[in-house]
Amino acid sequence: MAEAQATIGKAFREARAGASRGLSITTADLDAGLLLEHACGATTLMRMTNPDRPMGDGEYRAFASYISRRIAREPAHRIIGNRELYGLQFFPSMRRRLYRALTLRF
């Protein structure tokens, strides 16, 4: 995915194809869009109406990092640091993750 001047449309298509190829990530479209919007500070409308918008180097590196983490099966809401439900934002804390890990029985 490394290019000198990537656009958000091309980065989205490449990430979607990479995440869905052989990995059985059923939400590849949703995840790629969400991670791209987070990396670029864009909205879904901006992503869909202006796919030729160039990405900066920092945006591209952040997006590539997010996609590699998602391909490694890390949940998208942990990568971006929040989860939305009916317009409400929920922010996971490290205390909760640690508590959950300590209470799991194997």
Contact map, one row per residue, 1 for C-alpha under 8 A:
1110000000100100000000000000000000000000000000000000000000000001000000000000000000000000000000000000000000
1111000000000000000000000000000000000000000000000000000000000000000000000000000000000000000000000000000000
1111110000000000000000000000000000000000000000000000000000000000000000000000000000000000000000000000000000
0111110000000000000000000000000000000000000000000000000000000000000000000000000000000000000000000000000000
0011111000000000000000000000000000000000000000000000011100000000000000000000000000000000000000000000000000
0011111101100000000000000000000000000000000000000000011100010000000000000000000000000000000000000000000000
0000111111100000000000000000000000000000000000000011111000000000000000000000000000000000000000000000000000
0000011111110000000000000000000000010000000000100011111000000000000000000000000000000000000000000000000000
0000001111111000000000000000000000000000000000110111100000000000000000000000000000000000000000000000000000
0000011111111100000000000000000000000000000000000010000000000000000000000000000000000000000000000000000000
1000011111111110000000000000000000000000000000000000000000000000000000000000000000000000000000000000000000
0000000111111111000000000000000110010000000000000000000000000000000000000000000000000000000000000000000000
0000000011111111100000000000000000000000000000000000000000000000000000000000000000000000000000000000000000
1000000001111111110000000000000000000000000000000000000000000000000000000000000000000000000000000000000000
0000000000111111111000000000000100000000000000000000000000000000001000000000000000000000000000000000000000
0000000000011111111100000001100100000000000000000000000000000000000000000000000000000000000000000000000000
0000000000001111111110000001000000000000000000000000000000000000000000000000000000000000000000000000000000
0000000000000111111110000000000000000000000000000000000000000000000000000000000000000000000000000000000000
0000000000000011111111101001000000000000000000000000000000000000001001100000000000000000000000000000000000
0000000000000001111111111101000000000000000000000000000000000000000000000000000000000000000000000000000000
0000000000000000111111110000000000000000000000000000000000000000000000000000000000000000000000000000000000
0000000000000000001111110000000000000000000000000000000000000000000000000000000000000000000000000000000000
0000000000000000001111111000000000000000000000000000000000000000000000100000000000000000000000000000000000
0000000000000000000111111100000000000000000000000000000000000000000000000000000000000000000000000000000000
0000000000000000001100111111000000000000000000000000000000000000000000000000000000000000000000000000000000
0000000000000000000100011111000000000000000000000000000000000000000000000000000000000000000000000000000000
0000000000000000000000001111111000000000000000000000000000000000000000000000000000000000000000000000000000
0000000000000001101100001111111100000000000000000000000000000000000000000000000000000000000000000000000000
0000000000000001000000000011111110000000000000000000000000000000000000000000000000000000000000000000000000
0000000000000000000000000011111111000000000000000000000000000000000000000000000000000000000000000000000000
0000000000000000000000000011111111100000000000000000000000000000000000000001000000000000000000000000000000
0000000000010011000000000001111111110000000000000000000000000000001000000000000000000000000000000000000000
0000000000010000000000000000111111111000000100000000000000000000000000000000000000000000000000000000000000
0000000000000000000000000000011111111100000000000000000000000000000000000001000000000000000000000000000000
0000000000000000000000000000001111111110000000000000000000000010011000000001000100000000000000000000000000
0000000100010000000000000000000111111111010000000000000000000010000000000000000000000000000000000000000000
0000000000000000000000000000000011111111111100100000000000000000000000000000000000000000000000000000000000
0000000000000000000000000000000001111111110000000000000000000000000000000000000100000000000000000000000000
0000000000000000000000000000000000111111110000000000000000110110000000000000000000000000000000000000000000
0000000000000000000000000000000000011111110000000000001000100010000000000000000000000000000000000000000000
0000000000000000000000000000000000001111111000000000000000000000000000000000000000000000000000000000000000
0000000000000000000000000000000000011111111101100000000000000000000000000000000000000000000000000000000000
0000000000000000000000000000000000001000111111100000000000000000000000000000000000000000000000000000000000
0000000000000000000000000000000010001000011111110000000000000000000000000000000000000000000000000000000000
0000000000000000000000000000000000000000001111111000000000000000000000000000000000000000000000000000000000
0000000000000000000000000000000000000000011111111110000000000000000000000000000000000000000000000000000000
0000000110000000000000000000000000001000011111111110000000000000000000000000000000000000000000000000000000
0000000010000000000000000000000000000000000111111110000000000000000000000000000000000000000000000000000000
0000000000000000000000000000000000000000000011111110000000000000000000000000000000000000000000000000000000
0000000010000000000000000000000000000000000001111111100000000000000000000000000000000000000000000000000000
0000001111000000000000000000000000000000000001111111100000000000000000000000000000000000000000000000000000
0000001110000000000000000000000000000000000000000111110000000000000000000000000000000000000000000000000000
0000001110000000000000000000000000000000000000000111111000000000000000000000000000000000000000000000000000
0000111100000000000000000000000000000000000000000001111100000000000000000000000000000000000000000000000000
0000111100000000000000000000000000000001000000000000111110110000000000000000000000000000000000000000000000
0000110000000000000000000000000000000000000000000000011111110000000000000000000000000000000000000000000000
0000000000000000000000000000000000000000000000000000001111111000000000000000000000000000000000000000000000
0000000000000000000000000000000000000000000000000000000111111100000000000000000000000000000000000000000000
0000000000000000000000000000000000000011000000000000001111111110000000000000000000000000000000000000000000
0000010000000000000000000000000000000010000000000000001111111111000000000000000000000000000000000000000000
0000000000000000000000000000000000000000000000000000000011111111100000000000000000000000000000000000000000
0000000000000000000000000000000000000010000000000000000001111111110000000000000000000000000000000000000000
0000000000000000000000000000000000110011000000000000000000111111111000000000000000000000000000000000000000
1000000000000000000000000000000000000000000000000000000000011111111100000000000000000000000000000000000000
0000000000000000000000000000000000000000000000000000000000001111111110000000000000000000000000000000000000
0000000000000000000000000000000000100000000000000000000000000111111111000000001000000000000000000000000000
0000000000000010001000000000000100100000000000000000000000000011111111100000000000000000000000000000000000
0000000000000000000000000000000000000000000000000000000000000001111111110000000000000000000000000000000000
0000000000000000000000000000000000000000000000000000000000000000111111111100001000000000000000000000000000
0000000000000000001000000000000000000000000000000000000000000000011111111111001000000000000000000000000000
0000000000000000001000100000000000000000000000000000000000000000001111111100000000000000000000000000000000
0000000000000000000000000000000000000000000000000000000000000000000111111100000000000000000000000000000000
0000000000000000000000000000000000000000000000000000000000000000000011111110000000000000000000000000000000
0000000000000000000000000000000000000000000000000000000000000000000011111111011000000000000000000000000000
0000000000000000000000000000000000000000000000000000000000000000000001001111111000000000000000000000000000
0000000000000000000000000000001001100000000000000000000000000000000001000111111100000000000000000000000000
0000000000000000000000000000000000000000000000000000000000000000000000000011111111100000000000000000000000
0000000000000000000000000000000000000000000000000000000000000000000000000111111111000000000100000000000000
0000000000000000000000000000000000000000000000000000000000000000010011000111111110000000000000000000000000
0000000000000000000000000000000000100100000000000000000000000000000000000001111111000000000000000000000000
0000000000000000000000000000000000000000000000000000000000000000000000000000111111100000001100000000000000
0000000000000000000000000000000000000000000000000000000000000000000000000000110111110000111100000000000000
0000000000000000000000000000000000000000000000000000000000000000000000000000100011111000111100000000000000
0000000000000000000000000000000000000000000000000000000000000000000000000000000001111111110000000000000000
0000000000000000000000000000000000000000000000000000000000000000000000000000000000111111110000000000000000
0000000000000000000000000000000000000000000000000000000000000000000000000000000000011111000000000000000000
0000000000000000000000000000000000000000000000000000000000000000000000000000000000011111100000000000000000
0000000000000000000000000000000000000000000000000000000000000000000000000000000000011111110000000000000000
0000000000000000000000000000000000000000000000000000000000000000000000000000000001111011111000000000000000
0000000000000000000000000000000000000000000000000000000000000000000000000000000001111001111100000000000000
0000000000000000000000000000000000000000000000000000000000000000000000000000000011100000111110000000000000
0000000000000000000000000000000000000000000000000000000000000000000000000000010011100000011111011000000000
0000000000000000000000000000000000000000000000000000000000000000000000000000000000000000001111111000000000
0000000000000000000000000000000000000000000000000000000000000000000000000000000000000000000111111100000000
0000000000000000000000000000000000000000000000000000000000000000000000000000000000000000000011111110000000
0000000000000000000000000000000000000000000000000000000000000000000000000000000000000000000111111111000000
0000000000000000000000000000000000000000000000000000000000000000000000000000000000000000000111111111100000
0000000000000000000000000000000000000000000000000000000000000000000000000000000000000000000001111111110000
0000000000000000000000000000000000000000000000000000000000000000000000000000000000000000000000111111111000
0000000000000000000000000000000000000000000000000000000000000000000000000000000000000000000000011111111100
0000000000000000000000000000000000000000000000000000000000000000000000000000000000000000000000001111111100
0000000000000000000000000000000000000000000000000000000000000000000000000000000000000000000000000111111100
0000000000000000000000000000000000000000000000000000000000000000000000000000000000000000000000000011111110
0000000000000000000000000000000000000000000000000000000000000000000000000000000000000000000000000001111111
0000000000000000000000000000000000000000000000000000000000000000000000000000000000000000000000000000001111
0000000000000000000000000000000000000000000000000000000000000000000000000000000000000000000000000000000111
